[in-house]
Amino acid sequence: MSIFASWLYFADDGDGNAPAPRIYQGSHVSPAEDDRRGGWLELGVIPNHCHPDVRFGDAPEPEGGWPLPVEYLRLGLGGPASDGTGGTDGTGGTGSRATVILDRAQVELLHATLTEWLNTDRR
């Protein structure tokens, strides 16, 4: 059982918050609205009740309060199988997968960069 809880999930399996990402076709190909989708993207966090310092259970709040939230974010990304066949998430069990853990400073930089991208008129 994972200590992480998914907060955001993009996939074609019907359980996602949004459809699967568009499939990357190379740096020489401009993405388009009708491009094929596949793979998945997931963000996960460690909820307070799974904090590594304590397991809260049904215990009353300790004197001095709960410890601060765990400052790590899990980012997972899976690409589709090379032939595009397979499992409901498009990976077919043979697609590429990567999962990394970001600390608070990295998440703050990612947030600032995504905010800049969303707010800019020119790139």
The first five atom37 places (N, CA, C, CB, O) and aatype in JSON, in Angstrom:
{
  "aatype": [12, 15, 9, 13, 0, 15, 17, 10, 18, 13, 0, 3, 3, 7, 3, 7, 2, 0, 14, 0, 14, 1, 9, 18, 5, 7, 15, 8, 19, 15, 14, 0, 6, 3, 3, 1, 1, 7, 7, 17, 10, 6, 10, 7, 19, 9, 14, 2, 8, 4, 8, 14, 3, 19, 1, 13, 7, 3, 0, 14, 6, 14, 6, 7, 7, 17, 14, 10, 14, 19, 6, 18, 10, 1, 10, 7, 10, 7, 7, 14, 0, 15, 3, 7, 16, 7, 7, 16, 3, 7, 16, 7, 7, 16, 7, 15, 1, 0, 16, 19, 9, 10, 3, 1, 0, 5, 19, 6, 10, 10, 8, 0, 16, 10, 16, 6, 17, 10, 2, 16, 3, 1, 1],
  "atom_mask": [
    [1, 1, 1, 1, 1],
    [1, 1, 1, 1, 1],
    [1, 1, 1, 1, 1],
    [1, 1, 1, 1, 1],
    [1, 1, 1, 1, 1],
    [1, 1, 1, 1, 1],
    [1, 1, 1, 1, 1],
    [1, 1, 1, 1, 1],
    [1, 1, 1, 1, 1],
    [1, 1, 1, 1, 1],
    [1, 1, 1, 1, 1],
    [1, 1, 1, 1, 1],
    [1, 1, 1, 1, 1],
    [1, 1, 1, 0, 1],
    [1, 1, 1, 1, 1],
    [1, 1, 1, 0, 1],
    [1, 1, 1, 1, 1],
    [1, 1, 1, 1, 1],
    [1, 1, 1, 1, 1],
    [1, 1, 1, 1, 1],
    [1, 1, 1, 1, 1],
    [1, 1, 1, 1, 1],
    [1, 1, 1, 1, 1],
    [1, 1, 1, 1, 1],
    [1, 1, 1, 1, 1],
    [1, 1, 1, 0, 1],
    [1, 1, 1, 1, 1],
    [1, 1, 1, 1, 1],
    [1, 1, 1, 1, 1],
    [1, 1, 1, 1, 1],
    [1, 1, 1, 1, 1],
    [1, 1, 1, 1, 1],
    [1, 1, 1, 1, 1],
    [1, 1, 1, 1, 1],
    [1, 1, 1, 1, 1],
    [1, 1, 1, 1, 1],
    [1, 1, 1, 1, 1],
    [1, 1, 1, 0, 1],
    [1, 1, 1, 0, 1],
    [1, 1, 1, 1, 1],
    [1, 1, 1, 1, 1],
    [1, 1, 1, 1, 1],
    [1, 1, 1, 1, 1],
    [1, 1, 1, 0, 1],
    [1, 1, 1, 1, 1],
    [1, 1, 1, 1, 1],
    [1, 1, 1, 1, 1],
    [1, 1, 1, 1, 1],
    [1, 1, 1, 1, 1],
    [1, 1, 1, 1, 1],
    [1, 1, 1, 1, 1],
    [1, 1, 1, 1, 1],
    [1, 1, 1, 1, 1],
    [1, 1, 1, 1, 1],
    [1, 1, 1, 1, 1],
    [1, 1, 1, 1, 1],
    [1, 1, 1, 0, 1],
    [1, 1, 1, 1, 1],
    [1, 1, 1, 1, 1],
    [1, 1, 1, 1, 1],
    [1, 1, 1, 1, 1],
    [1, 1, 1, 1, 1],
    [1, 1, 1, 1, 1],
    [1, 1, 1, 0, 1],
    [1, 1, 1, 0, 1],
    [1, 1, 1, 1, 1],
    [1, 1, 1, 1, 1],
    [1, 1, 1, 1, 1],
    [1, 1, 1, 1, 1],
    [1, 1, 1, 1, 1],
    [1, 1, 1, 1, 1],
    [1, 1, 1, 1, 1],
    [1, 1, 1, 1, 1],
    [1, 1, 1, 1, 1],
    [1, 1, 1, 1, 1],
    [1, 1, 1, 0, 1],
    [1, 1, 1, 1, 1],
    [1, 1, 1, 0, 1],
    [1, 1, 1, 0, 1],
    [1, 1, 1, 1, 1],
    [1, 1, 1, 1, 1],
    [1, 1, 1, 1, 1],
    [1, 1, 1, 1, 1],
    [1, 1, 1, 0, 1],
    [1, 1, 1, 1, 1],
    [1, 1, 1, 0, 1],
    [1, 1, 1, 0, 1],
    [1, 1, 1, 1, 1],
    [1, 1, 1, 1, 1],
    [1, 1, 1, 0, 1],
    [1, 1, 1, 1, 1],
    [1, 1, 1, 0, 1],
    [1, 1, 1, 0, 1],
    [1, 1, 1, 1, 1],
    [1, 1, 1, 0, 1],
    [1, 1, 1, 1, 1],
    [1, 1, 1, 1, 1],
    [1, 1, 1, 1, 1],
    [1, 1, 1, 1, 1],
    [1, 1, 1, 1, 1],
    [1, 1, 1, 1, 1],
    [1, 1, 1, 1, 1],
    [1, 1, 1, 1, 1],
    [1, 1, 1, 1, 1],
    [1, 1, 1, 1, 1],
    [1, 1, 1, 1, 1],
    [1, 1, 1, 1, 1],
    [1, 1, 1, 1, 1],
    [1, 1, 1, 1, 1],
    [1, 1, 1, 1, 1],
    [1, 1, 1, 1, 1],
    [1, 1, 1, 1, 1],
    [1, 1, 1, 1, 1],
    [1, 1, 1, 1, 1],
    [1, 1, 1, 1, 1],
    [1, 1, 1, 1, 1],
    [1, 1, 1, 1, 1],
    [1, 1, 1, 1, 1],
    [1, 1, 1, 1, 1],
    [1, 1, 1, 1, 1],
    [1, 1, 1, 1, 1],
    [1, 1, 1, 1, 1],
    [1, 1, 1, 1, 1]
  ],
  "atom_positions": [
    [[0.84, -1.17, 0.0], [0.0, 0.0, 0.0], [0.89, 1.24, 0.0], [-0.96, 0.0, 1.22], [1.86, 1.32, 0.76]],
    [[0.55, 2.18, -0.85], [1.32, 3.41, -0.97], [0.95, 4.39, 0.14], [1.08, 4.05, -2.35], [-0.19, 4.43, 0.6]],
    [[1.93, 5.17, 0.57], [1.64, 6.25, 1.51], [1.19, 7.5, 0.76], [2.88, 6.57, 2.37], [0.78, 8.48, 1.39]],
    [[1.26, 7.48, -0.56], [0.86, 8.63, -1.37], [-0.6, 8.54, -1.77], [1.75, 8.74, -2.62], [-1.12, 7.45, -2.02]],
    [[-1.27, 9.69, -1.82], [-2.64, 9.79, -2.31], [-2.62, 10.61, -3.59], [-3.59, 10.43, -1.23], [-2.01, 11.68, -3.64]],
    [[-3.28, 10.13, -4.62], [-3.32, 10.86, -5.89], [-4.21, 12.09, -5.76], [-3.83, 9.95, -7.03], [-5.33, 12.02, -5.27]],
    [[-3.69, 13.21, -6.21], [-4.45, 14.46, -6.23], [-4.87, 14.82, -7.65], [-3.63, 15.59, -5.62], [-5.85, 15.53, -7.84]],
    [[-4.12, 14.33, -8.64], [-4.4, 14.66, -10.03], [-4.0, 13.48, -10.88], [-3.66, 15.96, -10.47], [-2.93, 12.9, -10.68]],
    [[-4.86, 13.11, -11.84], [-4.57, 11.95, -12.67], [-5.17, 12.18, -14.05], [-5.13, 10.65, -12.03], [-6.37, 12.37, -14.19]],
    [[-4.31, 12.17, -15.07], [-4.75, 12.27, -16.47], [-4.57, 10.9, -17.09], [-3.94, 13.37, -17.26], [-3.45, 10.39, -17.15]],
    [[-5.65, 10.28, -17.56], [-5.56, 8.96, -18.18], [-6.85, 8.67, -18.93], [-5.28, 7.87, -17.14], [-7.87, 9.31, -18.69]],
    [[-6.79, 7.69, -19.83], [-7.95, 7.3, -20.61], [-8.76, 6.19, -19.97], [-7.52, 6.89, -21.97], [-9.68, 5.67, -20.61]],
    [[-8.45, 5.81, -18.75], [-9.14, 4.65, -18.17], [-10.46, 5.0, -17.5], [-8.24, 3.99, -17.16], [-11.08, 4.14, -16.89]],
    [[-10.91, 6.24, -17.62], [-12.18, 6.64, -17.04], [-12.1, 7.08, -15.59], [0.0, 0.0, 0.0], [-13.05, 7.66, -15.07]],
    [[-10.98, 6.83, -14.94], [-10.82, 7.23, -13.54], [-10.1, 8.57, -13.39], [-10.05, 6.16, -12.78], [-9.96, 9.07, -12.28]],
    [[-9.65, 9.14, -14.5], [-8.83, 10.34, -14.43], [-9.63, 11.62, -14.27], [0.0, 0.0, 0.0], [-10.84, 11.65, -14.49]],
    [[-8.91, 12.68, -13.87], [-9.49, 14.02, -13.77], [-9.6, 14.66, -15.16], [-8.65, 14.9, -12.85], [-10.37, 15.59, -15.35]],
    [[-8.83, 14.15, -16.11], [-8.79, 14.67, -17.47], [-8.33, 13.55, -18.39], [-7.85, 15.93, -17.59], [-7.8, 12.54, -17.92]],
    [[-8.52, 13.71, -19.7], [-8.04, 12.68, -20.63], [-6.53, 12.51, -20.56], [-8.46, 13.02, -22.05], [-5.81, 13.36, -20.03]],
    [[-6.06, 11.41, -21.11], [-4.62, 11.15, -21.17], [-3.92, 12.27, -21.96], [-4.34, 9.77, -21.82], [-4.54, 12.92, -22.8]],
    [[-2.64, 12.48, -21.69], [-1.89, 13.48, -22.46], [-1.83, 13.09, -23.93], [-0.47, 13.64, -21.89], [-2.03, 11.93, -24.29]],
    [[-1.55, 14.06, -24.78], [-1.29, 13.76, -26.19], [0.06, 13.07, -26.3], [-1.32, 15.06, -27.05], [0.98, 13.35, -25.53]],
    [[0.18, 12.18, -27.26], [1.41, 11.43, -27.45], [2.45, 12.3, -28.15], [1.14, 10.14, -28.26], [2.18, 12.89, -29.2]],
    [[3.63, 12.36, -27.57], [4.74, 13.12, -28.12], [5.24, 12.43, -29.38], [5.88, 13.28, -27.09], [5.53, 11.24, -29.37]],
    [[5.35, 13.18, -30.48], [5.76, 12.61, -31.76], [7.14, 13.09, -32.2], [4.75, 12.95, -32.81], [7.56, 12.8, -33.32]],
    [[7.82, 13.82, -31.35], [9.15, 14.32, -31.69], [9.16, 15.84, -31.67], [0.0, 0.0, 0.0], [8.12, 16.49, -31.78]],
    [[10.36, 16.4, -31.52], [10.48, 17.86, -31.4], [10.22, 18.57, -32.73], [11.85, 18.23, -30.88], [10.08, 19.8, -32.75]],
    [[10.16, 17.85, -33.81], [9.91, 18.44, -35.12], [8.43, 18.46, -35.49], [10.7, 17.69, -36.18], [8.07, 18.94, -36.56]],
    [[7.55, 17.93, -34.62], [6.12, 17.84, -34.9], [5.35, 18.76, -33.96], [5.62, 16.37, -34.76], [5.48, 18.67, -32.74]],
    [[4.55, 19.65, -34.54], [3.71, 20.53, -33.72], [2.49, 19.76, -33.22], [3.27, 21.78, -34.54], [1.81, 19.11, -34.01]],
    [[2.2, 19.83, -31.92], [1.01, 19.16, -31.4], [-0.26, 19.75, -32.01], [0.96, 19.27, -29.85], [-0.3, 20.93, -32.37]],
    [[-1.3, 18.92, -32.11], [-2.58, 19.35, -32.65], [-3.71, 18.77, -31.81], [-2.73, 18.92, -34.14], [-3.54, 17.76, -31.14]],
    [[-4.86, 19.43, -31.85], [-6.03, 19.01, -31.08], [-6.44, 17.57, -31.35], [-7.18, 19.91, -31.37], [-6.93, 16.89, -30.45]],
    [[-6.25, 17.1, -32.57], [-6.71, 15.75, -32.92], [-5.61, 14.69, -32.79], [-7.25, 15.75, -34.33], [-5.8, 13.56, -33.24]],
    [[-4.49, 15.03, -32.19], [-3.42, 14.04, -31.97], [-3.92, 12.92, -31.06], [-2.17, 14.71, -31.36], [-4.76, 13.14, -30.19]],
    [[-3.38, 11.74, -31.27], [-3.72, 10.58, -30.45], [-3.27, 10.81, -29.02], [-3.07, 9.3, -31.02], [-2.26, 11.46, -28.77]],
    [[-4.03, 10.28, -28.08], [-3.71, 10.38, -26.66], [-3.3, 9.02, -26.14], [-4.91, 10.94, -25.85], [-3.69, 7.99, -26.7]],
    [[-2.52, 9.01, -25.06], [-2.14, 7.77, -24.43], [-1.23, 8.02, -23.25], [0.0, 0.0, 0.0], [-0.73, 9.13, -23.07]],
    [[-1.03, 7.01, -22.45], [-0.21, 7.15, -21.25], [-0.98, 7.8, -20.12], [0.0, 0.0, 0.0], [-2.21, 7.82, -20.13]],
    [[-0.26, 8.32, -19.16], [-0.89, 8.92, -17.98], [0.08, 9.89, -17.31], [-1.35, 7.83, -16.98], [1.29, 9.82, -17.5]],
    [[-0.49, 10.79, -16.52], [0.27, 11.7, -15.66], [-0.43, 11.72, -14.32], [0.37, 13.16, -16.28], [-1.66, 11.8, -14.25]],
    [[0.35, 11.63, -13.24], [-0.25, 11.56, -11.9], [0.57, 12.39, -10.92], [-0.34, 10.09, -11.42], [1.8, 12.36, -10.94]],
    [[-0.14, 13.13, -10.05], [0.48, 13.85, -8.94], [-0.03, 13.23, -7.66], [0.18, 15.4, -9.0], [-1.24, 13.04, -7.5]],
    [[0.87, 12.93, -6.74], [0.49, 12.35, -5.46], [1.17, 13.05, -4.31], [0.0, 0.0, 0.0], [2.28, 13.56, -4.45]],
    [[0.49, 13.06, -3.18], [1.02, 13.68, -1.96], [0.91, 12.68, -0.81], [0.26, 15.0, -1.62], [0.16, 11.71, -0.89]],
    [[1.66, 12.93, 0.25], [1.56, 12.12, 1.45], [0.57, 12.82, 2.38], [2.97, 11.93, 2.15], [0.86, 13.9, 2.89]],
    [[-0.61, 12.23, 2.61], [-1.59, 12.87, 3.51], [-1.1, 12.87, 4.95], [-2.94, 12.16, 3.42], [-0.26, 12.06, 5.34]],
    [[-1.63, 13.78, 5.73], [-1.2, 13.91, 7.13], [-1.3, 12.6, 7.9], [-2.03, 14.96, 7.82], [-0.43, 12.31, 8.72]],
    [[-2.35, 11.81, 7.65], [-2.5, 10.58, 8.43], [-1.45, 9.52, 8.08], [-3.89, 10.0, 8.22], [-1.35, 8.5, 8.76]],
    [[-0.67, 9.76, 7.01], [0.43, 8.85, 6.65], [1.79, 9.51, 6.89], [0.32, 8.42, 5.18], [2.8, 9.04, 6.37]],
    [[1.8, 10.58, 7.67], [3.05, 11.3, 7.96], [4.08, 10.33, 8.51], [2.8, 12.47, 8.96], [3.75, 9.53, 9.39]],
    [[5.31, 10.39, 8.03], [6.31, 9.43, 8.51], [6.67, 9.57, 9.99], [7.55, 9.58, 7.7], [7.19, 8.62, 10.58]],
    [[6.39, 10.71, 10.58], [6.72, 10.9, 12.0], [5.68, 10.3, 12.93], [6.89, 12.37, 12.3], [6.0, 9.94, 14.07]],
    [[4.46, 10.21, 12.47], [3.38, 9.67, 13.3], [2.34, 9.02, 12.41], [2.73, 10.77, 14.17], [2.2, 9.37, 11.24]],
    [[1.62, 8.09, 12.97], [0.44, 7.52, 12.33], [-0.72, 7.92, 13.22], [0.55, 5.93, 12.14], [-0.89, 7.38, 14.31]],
    [[-1.52, 8.86, 12.75], [-2.52, 9.49, 13.6], [-3.62, 8.54, 14.06], [-3.14, 10.63, 12.89], [-3.97, 8.54, 15.24]],
    [[-4.15, 7.74, 13.17], [-5.27, 6.88, 13.54], [-6.42, 7.72, 14.06], [0.0, 0.0, 0.0], [-6.75, 8.76, 13.48]],
    [[-7.03, 7.28, 15.13], [-8.13, 8.02, 15.73], [-7.68, 8.81, 16.96], [-9.26, 7.08, 16.1], [-8.51, 9.27, 17.74]],
    [[-6.38, 8.96, 17.11], [-5.85, 9.66, 18.29], [-6.27, 11.13, 18.26], [-4.31, 9.53, 18.34], [-6.38, 11.73, 17.2]],
    [[-6.49, 11.71, 19.45], [-6.79, 13.14, 19.49], [-5.56, 13.94, 19.06], [-7.25, 13.57, 20.91], [-4.43, 13.46, 19.14]],
    [[-5.8, 15.16, 18.62], [-4.69, 16.01, 18.18], [-3.7, 16.19, 19.33], [-5.2, 17.39, 17.68], [-4.1, 16.52, 20.45]],
    [[-2.41, 15.96, 19.07], [-1.43, 16.09, 20.14], [-1.26, 17.55, 20.58], [-0.08, 15.53, 19.69], [-1.54, 18.48, 19.82]],
    [[-0.81, 17.71, 21.8], [-0.53, 19.04, 22.31], [0.51, 19.68, 21.4], [-0.05, 19.0, 23.79], [1.53, 19.06, 21.1]],
    [[0.28, 20.88, 20.97], [1.2, 21.54, 20.04], [0.8, 21.33, 18.59], [0.0, 0.0, 0.0], [1.43, 21.89, 17.7]],
    [[-0.24, 20.53, 18.33], [-0.74, 20.33, 16.98], [-0.03, 19.24, 16.21], [0.0, 0.0, 0.0], [0.98, 18.69, 16.67]],
    [[-0.57, 18.92, 15.05], [0.02, 17.91, 14.17], [1.3, 18.46, 13.56], [-0.97, 17.49, 13.06], [1.47, 19.67, 13.47]],
    [[2.21, 17.59, 13.14], [3.39, 18.06, 12.42], [2.97, 18.68, 11.08], [4.4, 16.89, 12.19], [1.9, 18.4, 10.55]],
    [[3.83, 19.52, 10.55], [3.56, 20.13, 9.26], [3.39, 19.05, 8.2], [4.68, 21.11, 8.86], [3.94, 17.97, 8.34]],
    [[2.63, 19.34, 7.14], [2.49, 18.35, 6.07], [3.85, 17.95, 5.5], [1.6, 18.89, 4.95], [4.8, 18.73, 5.53]],
    [[3.92, 16.74, 4.99], [5.15, 16.27, 4.37], [5.35, 17.06, 3.08], [5.09, 14.73, 4.09], [4.45, 17.14, 2.25]],
    [[6.53, 17.63, 2.92], [6.79, 18.56, 1.81], [7.38, 17.88, 0.59], [7.72, 19.66, 2.28], [8.38, 18.34, 0.04]],
    [[6.76, 16.79, 0.15], [7.2, 16.1, -1.06], [6.0, 15.82, -1.94], [7.94, 14.79, -0.71], [4.9, 15.53, -1.45]],
    [[6.21, 15.91, -3.24], [5.19, 15.65, -4.23], [5.7, 14.56, -5.15], [4.81, 16.93, -5.01], [6.82, 14.63, -5.64]],
    [[4.87, 13.55, -5.4], [5.25, 12.5, -6.34], [4.67, 12.85, -7.7], [4.74, 11.09, -5.86], [3.48, 13.16, -7.82]],
    [[5.51, 12.8, -8.73], [5.1, 13.05, -10.1], [5.39, 11.8, -10.91], [5.83, 14.29, -10.71], [6.54, 11.38, -11.02]],
    [[4.35, 11.2, -11.47], [4.5, 10.01, -12.27], [4.04, 10.28, -13.69], [0.0, 0.0, 0.0], [3.07, 11.01, -13.91]],
    [[4.73, 9.7, -14.65], [4.39, 9.87, -16.05], [4.63, 8.56, -16.76], [5.21, 11.01, -16.7], [5.7, 7.96, -16.62]],
    [[3.67, 8.12, -17.52], [3.81, 6.88, -18.28], [3.44, 7.12, -19.72], [0.0, 0.0, 0.0], [2.41, 7.72, -20.02]],
    [[4.29, 6.63, -20.62], [4.02, 6.75, -22.04], [3.32, 5.5, -22.55], [0.0, 0.0, 0.0], [3.36, 4.46, -21.9]],
    [[2.68, 5.61, -23.7], [2.0, 4.45, -24.27], [3.0, 3.43, -24.79], [1.05, 4.88, -25.38], [4.17, 3.74, -25.03]],
    [[2.53, 2.2, -24.96], [3.36, 1.17, -25.59], [3.73, 1.64, -26.99], [2.62, -0.2, -25.64], [2.97, 2.38, -27.62]],
    [[4.86, 1.22, -27.47], [5.34, 1.7, -28.77], [4.38, 1.37, -29.9], [6.69, 1.1, -29.07], [4.33, 2.1, -30.89]],
    [[3.61, 0.29, -29.78], [2.65, -0.05, -30.83], [1.26, 0.5, -30.55], [2.57, -1.55, -30.99], [0.34, 0.3, -31.35]],
    [[1.1, 1.21, -29.4], [-0.17, 1.83, -29.08], [-1.25, 0.87, -28.62], [0.0, 0.0, 0.0], [-2.41, 1.27, -28.5]],
    [[-0.91, -0.38, -28.36], [-1.9, -1.34, -27.91], [-1.72, -1.62, -26.44], [-1.82, -2.64, -28.72], [-0.7, -1.26, -25.85]],
    [[-2.69, -2.24, -25.85], [-2.49, -2.71, -24.49], [-3.5, -2.19, -23.52], [0.0, 0.0, 0.0], [-4.67, -2.03, -23.85]],
    [[-3.03, -1.93, -22.29], [-3.9, -1.64, -21.16], [-4.74, -0.41, -21.33], [0.0, 0.0, 0.0], [-4.56, 0.37, -22.27]],
    [[-5.68, -0.25, -20.4], [-6.64, 0.84, -20.49], [-5.99, 2.21, -20.38], [-7.67, 0.7, -19.42], [-6.56, 3.2, -20.84]],
    [[-4.81, 2.29, -19.78], [-4.15, 3.6, -19.69], [-3.21, 3.83, -20.86], [-3.38, 3.7, -18.38], [-2.5, 4.84, -20.88]],
    [[-3.19, 2.95, -21.83], [-2.38, 3.15, -23.02], [-0.96, 2.67, -22.89], [0.0, 0.0, 0.0], [-0.21, 2.72, -23.87]],
    [[-0.55, 2.2, -21.72], [0.84, 1.78, -21.57], [1.07, 0.37, -22.04], [1.27, 1.92, -20.14], [2.19, 0.02, -22.41]],
    [[0.06, -0.46, -22.04], [0.18, -1.82, -22.51], [1.19, -2.64, -21.73], [0.0, 0.0, 0.0], [1.58, -3.72, -22.18]],
    [[1.61, -2.15, -20.59], [2.58, -2.88, -19.79], [4.0, -2.74, -20.3], [0.0, 0.0, 0.0], [4.94, -3.16, -19.63]],
    [[4.17, -2.17, -21.49], [5.51, -2.04, -22.05], [5.88, -0.59, -22.34], [5.62, -2.86, -23.31], [6.98, -0.32, -22.83]],
    [[4.99, 0.35, -22.03], [5.3, 1.74, -22.26], [6.33, 2.25, -21.25], [0.0, 0.0, 0.0], [6.56, 1.62, -20.22]],
    [[6.93, 3.38, -21.57], [7.91, 3.96, -20.65], [7.2, 4.53, -19.44], [8.74, 5.05, -21.36], [6.06, 4.99, -19.52]],
    [[7.88, 4.47, -18.3], [7.33, 4.99, -17.04], [8.45, 5.69, -16.27], [6.69, 3.84, -16.19], [9.6, 5.26, -16.29]],
    [[8.07, 6.76, -15.59], [9.02, 7.45, -14.72], [8.24, 8.02, -13.55], [9.8, 8.57, -15.48], [7.15, 8.57, -13.72]],
    [[8.8, 7.9, -12.36], [8.22, 8.5, -11.17], [9.34, 9.19, -10.42], [7.49, 7.44, -10.27], [10.4, 8.6, -10.18]],
    [[9.11, 10.45, -10.06], [10.11, 11.21, -9.32], [9.43, 11.86, -8.12], [10.79, 12.28, -10.22], [8.21, 12.02, -8.08]],
    [[10.23, 12.23, -7.15], [9.77, 12.95, -5.96], [10.37, 14.35, -6.01], [10.17, 12.19, -4.63], [11.58, 14.51, -6.15]],
    [[9.51, 15.36, -5.9], [9.96, 16.74, -5.88], [9.82, 17.29, -4.47], [9.15, 17.6, -6.89], [8.85, 17.01, -3.77]],
    [[10.81, 18.09, -4.05], [10.7, 18.74, -2.74], [9.98, 20.08, -2.92], [12.11, 18.94, -2.09], [9.67, 20.48, -4.04]],
    [[9.73, 20.75, -1.83], [8.95, 21.99, -1.87], [9.58, 23.04, -2.78], [8.79, 22.56, -0.47], [8.86, 23.68, -3.55]],
    [[10.88, 23.23, -2.72], [11.54, 24.23, -3.55], [11.36, 23.92, -5.04], [13.04, 24.31, -3.21], [11.15, 24.83, -5.85]],
    [[11.43, 22.65, -5.4], [11.23, 22.26, -6.8], [9.78, 22.48, -7.24], [11.63, 20.8, -7.01], [9.53, 22.92, -8.36]],
    [[8.84, 22.17, -6.36], [7.42, 22.39, -6.67], [7.14, 23.88, -6.82], [6.51, 21.77, -5.58], [6.38, 24.28, -7.7]],
    [[7.75, 24.71, -5.97], [7.57, 26.16, -6.08], [8.1, 26.67, -7.42], [8.27, 26.88, -4.92], [7.47, 27.52, -8.04]],
    [[9.25, 26.16, -7.86], [9.81, 26.56, -9.15], [8.92, 26.08, -10.3], [11.25, 26.01, -9.31], [8.68, 26.82, -11.25]],
    [[8.44, 24.85, -10.21], [7.53, 24.33, -11.23], [6.26, 25.18, -11.28], [7.18, 22.84, -10.94], [5.79, 25.53, -12.36]],
    [[5.71, 25.49, -10.13], [4.5, 26.32, -10.05], [4.74, 27.68, -10.7], [4.07, 26.5, -8.58], [3.92, 28.13, -11.51]],
    [[5.85, 28.33, -10.36], [6.15, 29.65, -10.92], [6.32, 29.57, -12.44], [7.43, 30.22, -10.28], [5.86, 30.45, -13.16]],
    [[6.97, 28.52, -12.91], [7.18, 28.36, -14.35], [5.86, 28.11, -15.07], [8.15, 27.21, -14.61], [5.61, 28.7, -16.12]],
    [[5.01, 27.25, -14.51], [3.71, 26.99, -15.14], [2.83, 28.24, -15.11], [3.0, 25.83, -14.43], [2.11, 28.51, -16.07]],
    [[2.88, 29.0, -14.02], [2.12, 30.25, -13.93], [2.6, 31.24, -14.98], [2.24, 30.86, -12.51], [1.79, 31.9, -15.63]],
    [[3.91, 31.35, -15.14], [4.47, 32.24, -16.17], [3.99, 31.8, -17.56], [6.02, 32.25, -16.12], [3.6, 32.63, -18.37]],
    [[4.02, 30.5, -17.83], [3.57, 29.97, -19.12], [2.11, 30.29, -19.36], [3.8, 28.45, -19.2], [1.73, 30.7, -20.45]],
    [[1.27, 30.1, -18.32], [-0.15, 30.38, -18.47], [-0.44, 31.86, -18.69], [-0.9, 29.88, -17.24], [-1.39, 32.21, -19.4]],
    [[0.35, 32.73, -18.08], [0.07, 34.16, -18.09], [0.73, 34.93, -19.22], [0.48, 34.75, -16.81], [0.44, 36.11, -19.4]],
    [[1.62, 34.31, -19.97], [2.36, 35.06, -20.99], [1.57, 35.19, -22.28], [3.7, 34.37, -21.26], [0.79, 34.31, -22.65]],
    [[1.78, 36.3, -22.97], [1.16, 36.51, -24.27], [2.09, 36.06, -25.4], [0.79, 37.98, -24.45], [1.63, 35.8, -26.51]],
    [[3.38, 35.97, -25.11], [4.36, 35.57, -26.12], [5.32, 34.55, -25.53], [5.14, 36.79, -26.66], [5.7, 34.64, -24.37]],
    [[5.69, 33.59, -26.34], [6.64, 32.58, -25.89], [7.85, 32.59, -26.77], [6.01, 31.2, -25.87], [8.77, 31.8, -26.56]]
  ]
}
